[in-house]
Amino acid sequence: MSEPRQQHYIPRFYLSGFADTRILKREGQEVIWVYEKGKEPRRSSPIKEARRRDFYSFEQDGIRRGEAEKWLGDLEDQVAPIITTLVNERRDLTETEKSWLALFAGIMQTRTPAGRRLSENRIDPFVNKIMKEKAADPSAFREFLEETFDPMYMPGFDIDNPQQVEQLRQEILSGKSEEISKDPQFELASMIEVGKKVGSVLFEMNWQIIYNESDDLFLTSDDPVVSWRMDVEANRLYLREGVDRPNANVWLPLCREICLRMNKECDPRHKIWDDSSVRYINKTMVWTADRWIFAPTRSERLKRLVDKKGGRANVDALDLRFEGQRY
């Protein structure tokens, strides 16, 4: 069976969690409402949205490489039933579930078009800087390879071959690290590895599951992991803060009824929120969306919000280029 060419950067099963329940009950169809700044909301389906052709695959020596797409699919297969049981049972997470969801949240931050643009502007230069620093010392470079090397993304490279290792080190020292980092194998490996590191940071936080019993349902976007920090003294909200920053608050809606809250201080017991709290999280989703909002209802109020503030704090608007700072 051939691999799918249209690949979802927001998982199809995840979008299904934001389907309009009234239409599902009436027509038996999964319908999501798509909002875009300056346009009328449109009716669509999870299979048609948040996808790009060959977004996680590439051709090498006449062979289509789809390892990253398969890896993502395997992760989604682990996470989908967890979200389903949380909806049905309304409980706290087990440690195993938390580990899978942490990885899912970390990857959701890096796998989207916005996440990959952020990688190009900030993470790739940071990785290149590290590669050059490690390559300056043969033993440090060897240790770096042993920690990060994955044969799936470098076929033909033998980490136990001293000549190949030294050749790679010299290529990096001669300025080819940027060329290496633009290789599709390296880009996809970096996307996954950075996502894993983000997930490991999130796992160490306190987690709270927010259940919604209000008239307002959670919505999501094409860049659904939101991280922000509040400066209480200045009464100022800083969006798109790195998850490892002090006082970072991280949010990820899991479906129309559930949102994950992650920070160092929150009560780990699940909570039920009212309308105003749900609307606040939805507003941050609108502000940080790359382009599209995916919602379980058609709403003129939401349309006005998207038209006014949609994407104000997206990756491009905030110009998050690498300037030596940590991310």
N, C-alpha and C positions, 0 to 999 in steps of 0.2 A: 504494500500500500504506500502511495506517495505521501510525503509530508505536506501538510497544509501550507500554502504560500501566504494566505492572509492570517497574520499572527496577532493575537490580542495582547496589547500591552497593559490593559486592565482585564483581568481574567473574566471570561464569559460567565462562569458560575458566580463570581462576585457581583457582577452587574445584575444577575438574576435576582439577587437579594434586594434590589431596589425597584423591583417591578411593581406596577400599579395593581394592588390587590383587588380593586373593584372590577377592573377589566379582566383580570385573571379569573375571577369568580364568574363574571358574566359571559366572557367569550372563550375562556380556556387558553388565552394567549398571554405570553410574557411581554409586557409593554413597559418601556421606560420612557420618560419625558426628557428630552435633550434641550438644554438652554445654552444659548450663545449670545454674547453681547450684541445688541442691536438687531436681533432677529427674533421672530416669533418662536415660541417653544414648539418642538415637533415631536410627533409620536414615532418611536422606533423600537428596536428589539435588541437584546444583549448580543446576539450573533452579528449584528450589523455595525456595532459601535466599537470605538477604542481599539482599532486594529490597523496594521500597516503590512504591506507586502514585504516578506522576507526580513522582518525587523530583527529576528534573532537567528537568521541563517545566512549562509553565504556559499559561494562556489569556490572550490579549490581543486586545481588540477582536474577539472571536469566533473568533480563530485560535489554534490550539495551537502554541506555540513549543517546538521540541525541538532547538535548535541545540547546547545543552550536551551532551545525550545523544549526538548524532551526533559531536561532538568527542571525547567519551570513547570511543566505539566505534572511531573512527579510530585513537586512541592504542593501544587494546587490540589492534587488528589489526597494529600494528607490533611490539608486545611479545611476543605469544603465540609466534610462531615463534622468537624469540630464546631464550625459556626452553626450548622443545623441543630446540633444537640444543645448548644447554648440558647438558641431561640426556643426550643421545645421545653428545656428543663429549668432555665433561669437559675443559674448557680455560679459559683466562682470557678476559676480555672484550676486544673491539675498542673503540676510542674511540667509534665510531658506536653500537654496542650499549650502551655505558655511558651515552651521552647520552639514549638512549630510556628506559633503565631508571631513570635519575635523574629524568626527568620523570614516569615512571610511579610511582615511589616518592613523589615530592612530592605528586602528585595523590591517591595512596592515603591520604595523611595528611589531606587536606582534604575528600575526597568522601564519607566515611562519615557516618552520623548523629552519631557522637562528634566527628568533625572539624568538622562544621557547627555543633554546639553549642559547641565550643571557639571557633569563629569568632564566634558571637553574643556570647559572654562576654568574649573577649579581643581578637580581631582586628578585629571591627566597631568597637568603641570606639576602637581605635588608628587605624583608617582614618578615622573621623569626626574625630578629633583632627587628623590630617594634612590632611584636606580643609579644615577651618576655618583652619588655619595658612596653607595655600596660598591660600585665598580672600581672605585679608587683603591680599594683594599681587596686583594684576591681572596683572603680568608673570609672577610665580611660578605663578599659577593657570593661565595659558595654557600654560606649560611643562609643568606637571603633567598637563594634559589631553593634550598632544601625546605624552607618554610613556605614558599609561595608557589613552587612549580607544580603544575598539573599537566600530565602528558596528554590529556584530552584536548588541550588547547595549543600544544606545541608538538604535533606529530613529527616523528623523525628526529627530535632532539633527545639526546641521551645525557641525562644529568650526571651519569657515572663516567662519561667520556671527557677527560681533562681537556682535550683539544677543542671540543665543541664548547665547553664552558668558557675557556679562555678566549675563543673566537668571539663569543657573545659579549664577553666583558670588554674586549677591545672595540667592538662595534659601538657599544654604549659610550665608551670613553671618547670615541671619535665623533660623537654627536648624532648617532643613529637611534638614540632612545626615543626621540619624537616619532621617527619612522616606525619603530617597533610598536609604539603605543597606539598608532593609527591602524595597525593590522587588525582586521575584524576578529581574528581569534583572540588577540590580546584585549580588544575592547570588550568583548563579551565576557571573557574571563574576569576582567577588572570589574565589570558591572556586577557579577555574581559575588566576587570576593569582597568588594566594598559593601554590598548589601549584607553579607554575612557579618562583617564587622559592625555595621549599624545595628543589626539584630542582636549581637552580643551585648552592646551597650544598652539597648532597650530591655533585654532580659534581666539586667541587674536592677532595673527600676521597680518601684511599686506599680502594680497594675490594678485598675479598677474597671469593671464592666458596667457601663451605663445602659440601663434598660429604659426604653421610652414607652410611656403609656399616655402621652399627650396627643392632641390632635395634629401637632406638627411631627412629621417623621424625619428621620435622618436622611440626608442626601449625600452624594459623593461627587467626585470630579475626576478629571483625567490626570490629576496629580494629588492623590487622596491622603497622603501622609502629611499632616500639618504639625509643624514644630514652632513654638513661640515662647517668648520669655516676657514676663511683666515686670516693669520697673515701678514698684509700688510708690516710691517717693515722688517720681516724676509723673505718675499715672499715665505711663506710656507702654503700649504694647509693641514688642519687636517680633515681627513675623520672620519665618525662615531662619531661625536660629539652629545651629548644629545640635544634634541630639546629645552631644557630650558637653554642651555648655552648662554652667551652673544654673539651676532653676529652670531648666528647659522643661516645657510641657509638650507632650506629643499626643496627637489624637489620630485615630483611624476608625472611621465608621466601618463596621463589619457588614451591616445590612440596614434596612429601614428602621429596625427596632433596636439595634445595638450599636454602641460606639465604645471603642477602647480608649482609656485614658492612661497615660504612662508618665510618671515623674518620680522624684525621689521621696515625696512626702505624702502622696494621696493615700487614703484609707483603702486597703486592698479588698475590702468587702464590696460586693456589687451594690449598686444604687439604682433608684428610679428617679428620673428627672421630669420636671414640668416643662410647659411650653416655652417659657422665656429662656431656659438653659439650653434646650434643644436648638432654638433659633440662634443663639449665640454661636454654637458650634457650626451650624449651617452657614452663618455669615463668614466665618473664617474659611470655610470650604470655598465659598464664592470668591473671596478676596484672593486666595492663593491658587485658584484654578488656572491651568495653562490656557485652556480655551473653552472646554465644555463642562457643564454641570449635568449630572445624571440624577434624576429625581423620580420618586414614586407617584407624584401628583402633578397636575397642571395647575399653576397658580399665577395669577396676575401680580400678586405681591412679590413672589420670587422673581418673576420676569423683571419687575422694576428694580429689584436689588441687583440682579445680574447686569442690567443695562447701566446702572449707576456705579457699581463697584467691582464688577466681574474682572478678575485677573489683575487687580491693582498691585498685588504683591506676588505676581508670578516670577519665575526665574529671570525672564528678560527685563521686566520692569525694575527689579532691584539690582540688576547688573552685578551678579555675584561672581565676578571673575576672580581668579586666584591672585592674591597679592602677598603670598607668604603666610597667610593666616591659617590656623587649623580649621578643619571642617569636621 
